[in-house]
Every structure is written in C-alpha cells, then in structure tokens.
Amino acid sequence: MSHWDDIRRQARRWRTTVLREAGGDPSSESLLAAADQLTSYERIGLPAGDPLLDGAEATLDHEMERVWFNRDVEPELARFYQTHEYAHLWLHPELRNPPEFNLDPEAIEEPLPFGVSRVEGYGPEELREREANVFAREFLLPTDFLREWYEADRVSPIDIAEKLGLPKTMVLQQMARALLTPDVPAADTSLGEQNVHQLDPSQKEAVHSPRGPLLLEAGPGTGKTHTLVSRIMFLLERDVSPTTILALTFSNRAAEEMRSRVAKARPEDASRIWMGTFHAFGLELLRKFGNHLGLPPRLSVLDPSDSIALLESMLPELELDHYQDLHDPARYLRDIMSAISRAKDELVSPGEYAAFGDRMLQLASSSEEKEAAERVLEVARVYRLYQEALERDHLLDFGDLIYKAVALLGTHTDVRNTLRRAYPHVLVDEYQDVNYASGFLLKELAGAGAGLWVVGDTRQAIYRFRGAAPSNMRRFEHDFPGAKLMSLNYNYRSQPAILDVFAGLAPDMRASRLGSSFIRWEPKRSDTGGRVLMEVAADLAAEADGMAREIERQRNSGIPYSQQAVLCRSHTRLGRIGAALQDLGVPILYLGNLFERPEVRDMLSLLSLACEPDGRGLVRVARFPEYKIPLQDVLELFKLARDRNVAFPAALDLAAPAASISARGKKGIALLSRHLSGMRHVKPWTLLTGYLFQRSRYLDAYLSNQSVAGRQRLLALYQILQFAHEQKAGVPSESIDSKLRLLRTIRRLEIYGDEKQLRQLPTWAEGIDAVRLLTVHASKGLEFQAIYLPMLGRGIFPVRRQPRPCPPPEGMIVPNYDDHEEEEECLFFVGLSRAKDVLCLSRAVRYGTQNSNASDLLNTIGGLLPGAPSGPVTWPSMTPASVVAADPAPANEPFAVEDLEIYLRCPRQYFYESVLGLSRRREDSGYVAFHRCVYRVLRWMAEERASGNPADEADAVAYLGKVWEEQGPGEHPYRELYRTSAVTLVERAARQPLASQGSATRPTWEVSVPLGRIRFTPDHVEVRSDGSEIVERLRTGRPTKSEAGKDIYALYVAAAEAAEPRVQRSIQVRYLSADQVDPIDLKPGPINTRLNHYNEAIRGILNQDFLPRPSDRICPRCPHYFICSVGEDT
C-alpha cells in the first residue's frame, strides 16, 4: 500500500461524511457548502492579488476560520482551490499558518524522473501540497464512483464536468486514474516494522553507538533499513531535534521508504527531517547559498538528455574530429557527456581534464597512445565549451549539483560551518554506491565525523558505471580517523539453503579481498523447505517452459505470482525471456520499453497522424478495430494526397469522393476524420485524453480484459498520458507543433537511452498479482519468496567488457584498476541474495544458433549447487525440428543494392519503403542532402577536368553554393555543420582531384547471385591512359578499420571482374576528409560469403519475410519508428 493510496482513502472517508451533510448532492458547490457547515469555516472570495491571499490562489486562515480564495479565476477552478485548502485542514491540522507553496493543481503525485524531478524527492512543503491536490481530486470525484458511472452510462468528461461544476482537465485526470489504474486497495492491517526494542545484538550495538564516525557493514537481508531507521528513532528519543538530522540515500524511492517508516512512529517528526539523495541535497545547498558562487536564485537543472541536446545545438562550434560522424553527428555525444559527468564525479575541471590529456600526449610512444591522448583532449575541449555554455545560460547539470556544492563548501567556510552546526547528525545509506565527489562533500559536511553514521556493503556495489566509488568504504578509516567499524551479523531474509549459496560466494569475491574480512551471517529463519535449483535447458524455449512450470508449481505450493521474480542482467535479455513466458500463459508484470509497447505505439501513431504532413501514422491507426481500413485503401489515400499536394490529417477528407477507395475504407476513414476533427492544434495530452475517454471506442476491448496482460496495457496507457501531461511544462515553441515536439523528445530519449527511467513500475501498480520481471540492478533493495536467474551463460552474465568510446584519461580515477569483473560478481551476489525461499538458477546449452557454456560466475558456486552448471540437460527442448523451405524462384528484375542493404539492416523497414512505398527520408535528416551535394560537386569537378577545365578551390566552393541552394538540407538543425564539412571536402578534392591521371566515368553494373541480380553504381571509376581502371568508393568520414569488411566491396570486386575481364582494375576506398586511399583486396572466400548475404536478403524478400530486426541504436532513428509493429504478432 502506497502513501498516496492512504491519502485517497482519507479523501473518500471525508467525502462520505460531507456528502451525507449535503443530502447526497455530489456537485462541488454542494460539497463545499456542507464542508463549511461541518467545520464552521467560511469561504470568502477576494480579488486577485489581495494581501490576504499572500500570493496564492487560496489560503487557509486558522485564526479567522476562513478559506480565502481568488474570485477572479474560473468558478470551477476556484472550487478546486477551495477544496485544496479543506484538504490541508483535514490532512495537516497540526500545521498552523503553513507557508504558501504554489503548485500546479494538475501536478501528479509521482512525477516522472526527468529534469529536477529526477534529482529531488519532495521537500516537506511540496509534499503537503501534492497530498492536498490528490485529496481534493479524490474528494470531489472519487475514482471508484467515476469508474462505475462511466461503465454504466458512458458519460462523457464534458458532461461530468458540467454536472459537478469541476474543471474539465481535472475530470480527465481522474478518469485516466479511474479507468487505467488499479483501484485503491483496502487498508493495510499488517503490523508494520518491528520497533527499536526488537533489535538483535549487532543492530543494537550500531543503533546505540554514542558517537561516530561509524561505518556499519550490512550484508543482504540483515535489516539494514530497519537499523538505519532505528538509529533515527534512537536520536529522536534522546530529544535530538529532527531538524538537525540529515539522512542521505542513494535514491528518491529509498528516501521515501525511510520517511514512511519514520512517519509510522513519529509522523510529526518525519516531515521535519531532511531525507533525500546527495544530488537533491546539493541542489538544496545551491538554492540557499548559490549566490556565493554567482548562481541565480531560481536554478534550472538539465537532465542527461537535455545536456546532450545542448551539446547537439553546439555541434558546429565543437569542431569534432575523432568523434565526428557526419552520417549521425550526434552519435558520440552521449559518450562524451558520460565522460564529462564522470569528470565532475571525480571533481576534475575542464582545465584539469586537458592537463591529463597533455600528459598522455607527452608520454605517448605509439600511434595508438597518441590517438588516445588526442581523444582525451577533444573531450576536454568539448567539456570546456559545454561548461561555458552552462554558465552563460545559468544552467546546471546533474554533476554540477555535487561539483559546485563541494566548491561552495570548500571556498566559503562560513557556509560550511553553518551547515555543520545545522546538521550535527548525518546518516548515509548505501555508502558503497556513493561517488568520489559525494564522499568529498560528506567530509565537508561531517568534519571529524562525531555525528556521522554510515551503512553499506562493498559486495553490493553495482553502480560503478554511474561513477560510484566503493573505495569510499575502504578509505573510511583514512577519511575519518578514529572511525569504528561494525557489521550486522544475522540474516532475516533467506532460508539456510539459500543463505549458504551467496554466503559461500562472499569470501572469494574481489570485493571481499579488497575490503574488510568476511564474517559469515547467521540465519535467523528456522523454517525449512528452502530450495536451490540448478537447471540446464536445451534452448531458450525449453528454459522458458521449465521456468513457467516451476513458477506454477511454486504458486500451487502457496507462493503468489507477485512474490516470484525473474532477474536478468539486461533489459534485452529480460524482454526475450518475458515474451517467452507470456506466450506460455505466465502473468508477468513488466512494462519494458514504454514507447515500444503496442498500445503506446498506437497513441504515438495517432499523434503522428495528427501533426506530421506525410500521414505515415495512418498505416498503424488504420488497423484499429473500430476503423479496419484496408491497407490498399491507405496506400490509395497516400497517392491521392501526393497527387493533390494535401497534407495530413486534412488529406483524410479526400477519401469520401475517391472512386479508388473501397466503401469499407471510406467508412473507417470518415470515422477517423471525425475523431480527429478540431485536434490539429491541441496539445498531446488533450488529444489523447479526448480521444480515449470521449471520442473513440479504443478502450472498450482493454477495459473488458481483466487479465494481467490487459491491466498492464491500461497501465502503459496511463504512463504515456502522464508523460504527455508532464511535457506541458516543456519549453514552448511557436514554430513547432507540441505533438511533433513530444515525438521528437521521445526519439531523443530512446537514442540516448534515457527512456529506461520510465521502466520502473509506479508504486500503485504493485498490488497486481503477477510475476515481476526486473534487471538485477532494479532488484537491489527488494526481496521475493522465489527468485529465478535465467540465461546464466558465458558472455551473457557476466556481460562481456565493452570498449568505451570515451575512456577516462589515465590518472583521473584512483585506484586505477579494471573493476569490470568485480562489478559483475557484485551483481551476481545481489541477484542470489534477493531470494527468501526458492532460488532457481538456469542456463541453456544453446541460444539461437550459438552454443553457450556455463557462466564463470556459476562455476564459482558450482560446489554449492544441487547440480553441476555444466551438467546434462534437465529441461529438454520443446521446439520441433525445423523444416528447410525450398528456394523461391529467382527474381526477374534486379535489386538495387541500397534496397538490399536496408533489408539486411531491417526487413520491416524494407517493407515500409519498398513494398508500401513510404518515404525513406525522415523530415529532420540532413545527411543524405549533404552527401548528395558533395558527390554532385565531385562529379562536376571530374567532368570539368576531363574536358580540360579543371576547377580550383574557389570554383568548387562556388558550384557547391549553387548546388546547396537547390538540394541542401534547408533549415535542418545541422545545416551549418554540414555546410562547413561540405566546403572542407570540396576544397580538399580541388587540391587533390579525382581522376588525376585519366577520365572519370560512372557505369552501372550488375552482379548475379543464385536468386537474382544486384544493380549498383560505383561512386567513381577512373579510366587511365593505358586502359586500366581504378574503381573507388568515396567516404566522407574518418578512416576506420571496419570499412573494408563491409559487404558492398564484394560487389565492387565481383562486378569489376565480370564487366571486362581483360581490363586491369584495382578497387580502393577514398576518404575525402583525410586524403587517404586504402586498397581493397578480397579473397574468393570472403567475396562469396558477403555476396551470400545479399542472396539471403533476396530470399527473404521473395519469401515475403519482413519481420522487424530491433536495434537500440537504429530503431529510434528510423522514419517508421512510431508505426512499427516490432514485438507484435503480424
């Protein structure tokens, strides 16, 4: 049960009382009048700006027993504000004349983790305002009442708003809550946490420690949070003021859990203790004292995707070299931003970063070391320009919140001393996950550490990739001389059989060898029946089937689905095993990638259709059950729109008089047109809520499906509505439709990997009885009766070490050792230790077409398992042997190599573009235009040279200007970068022209493969005076080692040999940006292998095999991203 459920329950109880007083009249004015009678308070309207309002829309005056409100706002909104004040009266009676804190009345209780909301939890004032908002909405329009009303009478939101006298937006919000989320659960009658007098000896010693500094090592299941909360209670019971306690945690959710536990025993004190993350506390310091650093009073904090967007806007001035990719100029920005963030985590300035690079360059003794140093210096330059941009625009990023807080306390001792006096008691949770900068900030705050009390476990250090420094625990005695080290000695979570497994791993872990000595935990559970399983499956399907049977077996033995969890190393693996389990009928709770869920893709396609002129969203929307528009009619409508130059959604009206569109198609298109009528210029949230709850019947099938999968679809729709709602706070732009801006934001989140912030289930969904699917990272701090750890194969878990495009400079991170294997061990340890009663480990001997060996991590605990990790198969294959299909008849027409390469990248993209004829170009992609312009100038220069009129640099640039005007990228955001790069390339080409010793030509060649012919045109062919030829492929980027391995060169070689066998030809690749030419020399074996790739692509096309091929990097950049049916049955 969440805190917000309790607020809603209180609202319903008060409504019952007030409604009785109102004689059963549910209108908002009647309820407020009854509230007046029950409380003896009086509501009085005042003109806007009246001093009694104190700058707010309404205020609660306890002394006068009045509710003052702004009478100049709309009556419906005014009534909501008045109810908000009554909510304060009923929820917060102990607060007399609280400071006013204006909050958007539409603000949701759990903000999505973007921008400042990603950093900070709620301060006491904001928490109270959000509570009052939630209370007011539930009091005026309870979601259970609204759900029954809607399902019985299908009442529209407008009618409800008018009948009850409520704001329409509030009704829509409540309707989303009522129809898409689980109802408020019954009150929790469990006994709650054990109190401070039930501490075991090791906990009691730590809790009652008279002074610090104290480091408490708390292994999994040892009652760490209980001990930490008990420490707070111990301080409060000794009359320590709650305002002098500072509790720092790793996550907002951990802070809220801590606050909730304290509030159960000391509700008045809980809201007065500062509890939150290091970053949130850094933000608090900079808000209060940032003027000492020249910061403005109102701080704007960029989240990571915003920071990358800022770098993207600066691309021309960044002058990237090693990190330049003209095909995708933003490709390396995320990596560069990660390097900058890590530098701030290590308290390294741009100048210091550059100094590391200079030293590396001085010591470089090879070309590889020289390039590594140059890359560091390139990042240092970007870091400097980025930081200058932040300071110029008065912006902060996440790293600044600690970096600048450290600078503040280090340079202003008066501020530091003020904080030390304000917070003599400092408690820290998850100390192993604190980064170097946060550890330094802690030293500034805690001084000698007399009131410092920290808890952590080096064996659970799983956030090194975020900059976490477990070395803080190892340095604790050095950082705080005289420190005491203690440990919790009893495990309350796991049955002995399970405890034996992860306790057996613990002493041999690298984290144990580098940290304190291991003390084995004693089990507190005396019950028996704990099971550890080690299963070996034939393949993934068999592994999923075995897990499904085991899940059902455990459910029949008394473990509900909700107390069973599947943990995987990555979201990719989790998605695969989750899909297999769902196909087998296992109820799972896993949103996965929100923006790639079918029902969310439906909504995004609807937005696309409403704002993007090409109308490609119609391909997906046409399939909605209430439209059932045939695909052929969709294609006909696209043709009509192109022929008549009519943009969508207006082009929908072309269908009615069109003879080429079927009657069924016309009917569906007409209905769709009515549903979108008047929606062209509304905001995304308004369009989606109006469509779902007022205009269409889209929800009907979902509302009638009470399965876990059906409820999960509703949950996902609620999440996308909340995402769209919060985007209303984004920067407005008159030139960009807000719907289009939302779609671009989603693409950016996907490209930069920030969408993972939306994968965490909201607390109100936790009551659904379904198997949880979590990454091991997400499972930290949780426990389940049954844990399943599948896909424990080598290279899967642990994952293989990935090369880092922007590694930190040598000497920046201390200690400087490779901790990849250590972190993977810690992740495995965390996964094992989540289990209470059942631990099921499994692997398959084959995944897809690849054999798979047992993970090395499994082998380290092999002696503790009931079966050998490399033993015989215990879960046999459930997949029938595949039948090899006969070859299709060879194609008559040749295939363009560009089309085949699209198929090889993604068959579904080929289907959209080559079968359906959808546009290949994205509206915001400029690389193709840049490429086209440069190649046209190069061909012109070759023709001019062949005719005896070689062009110089000025001629080339002038001709480029003409071509750029005709075919350039227009208003594309990268246009300046592309123009600068184009000028550089054509100037270099003028100095070292193509066809310098002969004439230029561009023949079109064909290469035959068993199932067809492949047609292509080489970029440049130079015919020399002796009759020999040089065939070149031109590249605009930097030379790469992987270039010669591309399939296209097999075509170059094969075609050159077949065209004129007697002509001597050489194949090479020319890098226009580097004046470098590399020969291509392929042997028959590689040529045949690569040509076969094209042959297999033709086979797939002829067999109409157009299944999507998902890619985290490619998909968000695809023009068909929002309409794609990846992961769906098609």
PyMOL commands that set and color helices and strands:
alter all, ss='L'
color gray80, all
select helices_A, chain A and resi 3-21+28-39+51-53+75-91+116-119+124-140+143-153+157-164+168-180+196-198+201-207+224-237+242-244+252-265+267-270+278-293+304-313+315-318+333-345+350-363+367-392+398-411+413-422+431-433+436-446+458-460+464-466+471-474+476-479+496-508+510-514+540-556+561-563+571-583+594-596+598-611+618-621+631-644+650-654+663-676+684-695+700-703+708-729+738-751+754-758+763-765+776-779+820-832+856-860+862-864+897-905+907-915+927-946+953-967+975-991+1043-1045+1048-1059+1084-1102+1115-1117
alter helices_A, ss='H'
color red, helices_A
select strands_A, chain A and resi 42-46+58-61+66-70+214-217+245-249+274-277+300-302+395-397+425-428+452-456+484-487+490-491+522-523+531-537+564-568+588-589+771-775+784-789+835-844+846-847+850-851+895-896+998-1001+1005-1009+1012-1016+1020-1024+1029-1035+1065-1071+1076-1079
alter strands_A, ss='S'
color yellow, strands_A
deselect
rebuild
show_as cartoon
